Structure formats: structure tokens, C-alpha cells
Amino acid sequence: MNFVQATVLGIVQGLTEFLPISSSAHLLIVPRLLDWKDPGAAFTAVIQLGTMLAVLIYFWRDIVRITVTWFRSLFNPDLRHHLDARMGWYVGLGTIPVSVVGLAFNSAIEGPARNLWINAGSLIVMGLVLLIAEWAARQKREIGDLNMRDGLIIGGFQCLALIPGSSRSGSTITGGLFLGYTREAAARYSFLLSIPAVVLSGLFELRKVGDGSLPVAGTAVATVVSFVVGYASIAWLLKFLVRHSTLVFVYYRVALGGILFGLLAAGAIAAT
């Protein structure tokens, strides 16, 4: 992997990680279209650490406040009903489903699921599910209305992100919309919920850097670029969702999935 390829893939990761359009699918599609070698699932997991660093910096005040309040609530019962203390539990427990499913199906995720036929189908299907969520959304609930049940349900939706083409943010925002949360509230919880799962996954794959599986320089460049672009993407998306629906992303997903199906059927790109 050369500098140009690493930079392009870092930009793709940063742009698509937080938008509900699937970064994993784009990190498969772009190399195939440019006739580059598939960077692999481990590369994707590691450079996601860059975009997670963007989340940590963007939401650092919230994260520090949640962490401190949650820890204090372990010893102070009066704090246990505080939103920040509850949020600590929701994020932690909401991470369990994706961790269990991810470990159980790790081989499939890193192998057969990277087939572009699956990605194309997932882009379209999950795009239509997001469309249904938009139609059904009441958007009356804010982040303060979050409870344990909803946290776990949205955590369950995060499991769908293990299917390349689904999108982590898309899956969790969809779950939030179905439960009646505003788009911004669903996106905020989506970002916080993604931190443990993505960091654990990235650290797990980090062992492959330098052992021949992942290029050290290329992975480092892509990770740094994904951080810079990812930070800008978070700020843009949260502002966008205050005034707009997710329909533009639905149209994009369906169009991209359709184009991908056409290219695969015509033999213009390889599925694996």
C-alpha cells in the first residue's frame, strides 16, 4: 500500500464511518473500482481507531462527565438515577450484543461476508429499513429519555453493522428512530455506543500491524487521515440531522447498491 492509497482509504473511512452509508462497504468498493488490493477487514478495524479518536475528542466533555458520574454512582446511591450514570450503564450493556455476535461470527465477517454481492444487498435492504424508520419515527424523545430497555434494543441493532454494507451508525440510528427518538438524539447515542465496540475491535486487530498482515506506514497514514476527516464528519452530521431527514442517505444507499449489482452482473468488478 503506497501513500496515495493509504490517504484515499483514510478519507473514505473518515467520510463514511459516521454517515449511515457504511464505511466497510466503501472500503471494499473503492479498492475494487481502482484495481487495488483488498486492504482486508483487519485494516478496516484498525483505521477505525482514527475515527474513534475523533469521537473521543469531539465528545470528550460528555465522556468524562459520564465516566466520572458512573464511577461515583457505584458508591453514591443518590447518583444512580442521574442521566450520566445511567448512560454509562447503557453504553456498557448495549455493547454486549455486538461483542458476543462479533466474536461468534468473526471468521465469516473477515471472509465470506466481504463478498460484494452481500454488500450491495445490504446497502439496499438496510437503506429501505432506514426509510421505514423515517416514516414511522415520532421523534419526540430526547437523549434524556433513554432507558435500559432502549439502550439494549439499540445495542441489538448495532449487531447488524457486522454485516458489511449495513453501517454501524445507520443501524443504531435506525433503532433509535423506531423507538421514537429524534435524529440528533439517536445519532449522539450511536456515536457513544460505538466507542467500546470499535476500540475493542481495533485493538484486537492491531496485533497484525507489522507482522506482514498489515503495512505499518500505510495503516498509520490512513488512521491519521481518517481521524481528521472523521472529526469534520461528526460535526457536519449532527448539524445536518437537526434540520434534515436521513432520506438523502437512503437514496444514496439504494443507488449505490443498484450500481454495484449492475457492475457485478456485467463482470466489470469482481465480487471477491
C-alpha positions in Angstrom: 0.0 0.0 0.0 1.5 3.3 -1.1 0.9 6.8 0.4 -1.8 7.8 -2.1 -3.8 4.6 -1.5 -3.5 5.0 2.3 -4.6 8.6 2.1 -7.6 7.8 -0.1 -8.7 5.0 2.1 -8.3 7.2 5.2 -10.5 9.8 3.6 -13.1 7.2 2.7 -13.1 5.9 6.2 -13.4 9.3 7.8 -16.2 10.4 5.4 -18.3 7.2 5.7 -17.8 6.0 9.3 -20.4 8.3 10.8 -22.7 8.8 7.9 -25.3 6.0 7.6 -23.8 4.7 4.4 -21.4 2.0 5.6 -17.6 2.6 5.8 -16.9 -1.1 5.4 -18.7 -1.3 2.1 -16.9 1.7 0.8 -13.5 0.4 1.9 -14.3 -2.7 -0.2 -15.8 -0.9 -3.2 -13.2 1.8 -3.7 -10.2 -0.5 -4.0 -12.1 -2.8 -6.4 -13.0 0.1 -8.6 -9.4 1.4 -8.6 -8.0 -2.1 -9.1 -6.2 -2.0 -5.7 -5.6 -4.9 -3.4 -8.3 -5.5 -0.8 -6.9 -3.9 2.4 -8.8 -6.5 4.5 -11.1 -6.5 7.5 -8.2 -6.1 9.9 -7.1 -2.9 8.1 -10.7 -1.5 8.4 -10.9 -2.3 12.1 -7.5 -0.6 12.9 -8.1 2.6 11.0 -11.5 2.9 12.7 -9.4 3.8 15.7 -8.7 7.1 14.0 -12.4 7.9 13.7 -13.0 6.7 17.2 -10.3 9.2 18.4 -12.4 11.8 16.6 -15.4 10.8 18.7 -13.4 10.8 21.9 -12.2 14.4 21.2 -15.5 15.7 19.9 -17.5 14.3 22.9 -14.7 14.5 25.5 -16.7 16.6 27.9 -19.7 14.2 27.7 -17.4 11.1 28.0 -15.5 12.5 31.1 -18.8 13.5 32.7 -20.4 10.2 32.1 -17.4 8.2 33.2 -16.9 10.2 36.4 -20.6 10.2 37.3 -21.0 6.5 36.6 -18.0 5.6 38.8 -19.2 7.8 41.6 -22.6 6.3 41.4 -21.1 2.9 42.3 -20.5 4.3 45.8 -23.2 7.0 46.0 -26.8 5.7 45.5 -28.1 9.3 45.1 -26.3 9.5 41.7 -27.7 6.3 40.3 -30.7 7.9 38.7 -28.6 10.7 37.1 -28.6 10.5 33.3 -24.8 10.4 33.1 -24.6 7.5 35.5 -27.4 5.7 33.6 -25.7 6.4 30.3 -22.6 4.7 31.5 -24.6 1.5 32.1 -26.5 1.9 28.8 -23.3 2.2 26.7 -21.6 -0.7 28.5 -24.5 -3.1 28.4 -25.5 -2.0 24.9 -22.0 -3.1 23.7 -22.5 -6.7 24.9 -24.7 -7.9 21.9 -22.3 -6.8 19.2 -19.3 -8.1 21.2 -20.8 -11.6 21.5 -22.1 -11.8 17.9 -18.8 -10.3 16.6 -16.7 -12.9 18.3 -19.1 -15.8 17.3 -19.0 -14.8 13.6 -15.6 -13.3 13.3 -14.4 -15.8 10.6 -17.5 -15.1 8.5 -17.1 -11.3 8.9 -13.5 -11.4 7.8 -14.1 -13.8 5.0 -17.4 -14.7 3.1 -19.2 -11.5 4.3 -16.8 -9.4 2.3 -18.4 -10.5 -0.9 -19.7 -7.5 -2.9 -23.0 -9.2 -3.7 -23.7 -9.3 0.0 -22.6 -5.7 0.4 -24.8 -4.5 -2.5 -27.8 -6.3 -1.0 -27.1 -4.9 2.5 -26.7 -1.4 1.2 -30.2 -1.5 -0.4 -32.0 -3.5 2.3 -30.7 -1.5 5.3 -31.4 1.7 3.3 -35.0 0.7 2.9 -35.2 -0.2 6.6 -33.9 3.2 7.5 -36.6 4.7 5.1 -39.3 2.8 7.0 -37.8 4.1 10.3 -38.1 7.6 9.0 -41.7 7.1 8.1 -42.5 5.6 11.4 -40.4 8.0 13.5 -42.3 10.1 16.1 -39.1 12.0 17.0 -40.5 13.1 20.4 -37.9 11.6 22.6 -34.5 13.2 23.5 -31.3 11.6 24.9 -32.6 12.2 28.4 -35.5 9.8 27.8 -33.1 6.9 27.2 -33.7 3.9 29.4 -32.1 0.4 29.9 -34.6 -1.3 27.5 -34.0 1.2 24.7 -30.2 1.1 25.2 -30.2 -2.7 24.8 -32.5 -2.6 21.8 -30.3 -0.1 20.0 -27.3 -2.2 21.0 -29.0 -5.1 19.3 -29.4 -3.0 16.2 -25.7 -2.4 16.3 -25.2 -6.1 15.6 -26.5 -5.5 12.1 -23.4 -3.4 11.4 -21.3 -6.6 11.5 -22.8 -7.3 8.0 -20.6 -5.3 5.6 -22.8 -2.7 3.9 -25.1 -2.2 6.8 -23.4 0.7 8.6 -22.9 1.0 12.3 -24.3 4.5 12.6 -27.1 3.6 10.1 -28.1 0.6 12.1 -28.1 2.3 15.5 -29.8 5.5 14.2 -32.5 3.3 12.6 -33.1 1.6 16.0 -33.3 5.0 17.7 -35.8 6.3 15.2 -38.0 3.2 15.6 -38.1 3.9 19.3 -39.3 7.5 18.8 -36.0 9.4 19.4 -35.1 12.5 17.4 -32.5 12.0 14.8 -29.9 14.1 16.7 -30.5 12.1 19.9 -30.3 8.8 18.1 -27.0 9.9 16.4 -25.5 11.1 19.7 -26.2 7.8 21.4 -25.0 6.0 18.3 -21.6 7.7 18.5 -21.2 7.0 22.2 -22.3 3.4 21.8 -19.8 2.8 19.0 -16.8 3.7 21.2 -16.3 0.4 23.2 -17.1 -1.9 20.2 -14.9 -0.1 17.7 -12.0 0.4 20.1 -12.0 -3.2 21.3 -12.2 -4.5 17.7 -9.4 -2.1 16.5 -7.1 -3.1 19.4 -7.8 -6.8 18.8 -6.7 -6.4 15.1 -3.8 -4.1 16.0 -1.7 -7.1 16.7 -1.5 -7.7 13.0 0.3 -4.4 12.3 3.9 -5.2 11.4 3.6 -9.0 11.2 3.1 -8.9 7.5 -0.7 -8.8 7.6 -0.9 -5.0 7.8 1.6 -2.4 6.5 2.8 -0.2 9.3 3.2 3.1 7.3 0.1 2.7 5.2 -2.1 1.8 8.2 -0.7 4.7 10.2 -1.3 7.3 7.4 -4.8 6.0 6.8 -5.6 6.1 10.5 -4.4 9.7 10.9 -6.3 10.9 7.8 -9.5 9.1 9.0 -9.2 11.0 12.3 -9.0 14.4 10.7 -11.8 13.7 8.2 -13.9 11.9 10.7 -13.9 14.8 13.2 -15.3 17.1 10.5 -17.9 14.5 9.5 -19.2 14.2 13.1 -19.7 18.0 13.4 -21.4 18.2 10.0 -23.8 15.2 10.6 -25.1 16.4 13.9 -25.9 19.8 12.5 -27.4 18.3 9.4 -29.8 16.0 11.3 -31.2 18.9 13.3 -32.9 20.3 10.2 -32.9 17.4 7.7 -34.0 13.7 7.5 -31.8 10.8 6.6 -33.6 10.3 3.2 -30.6 11.6 1.2 -28.6 8.7 2.7 -31.4 6.3 1.8 -31.4 7.4 -1.8 -27.6 7.2 -1.9 -27.5 3.6 -0.4 -30.1 2.3 -2.8 -28.5 4.0 -5.8 -25.0 2.7 -4.9 -26.3 -0.8 -4.2 -28.1 -0.8 -7.6 -25.0 0.4 -9.4 -22.9 -2.3 -7.6 -25.3 -5.0 -8.7 -25.1 -3.8 -12.3 -21.3 -3.8 -12.2 -21.1 -7.2 -10.7 -23.7 -8.7 -13.2 -21.7 -7.2 -16.1 -18.5 -8.6 -14.7 -16.9 -5.1 -14.5 -15.7 -5.8 -11.0 -15.1 -9.0 -9.0 -17.3 -9.9 -6.1 -14.3 -11.2 -4.0 
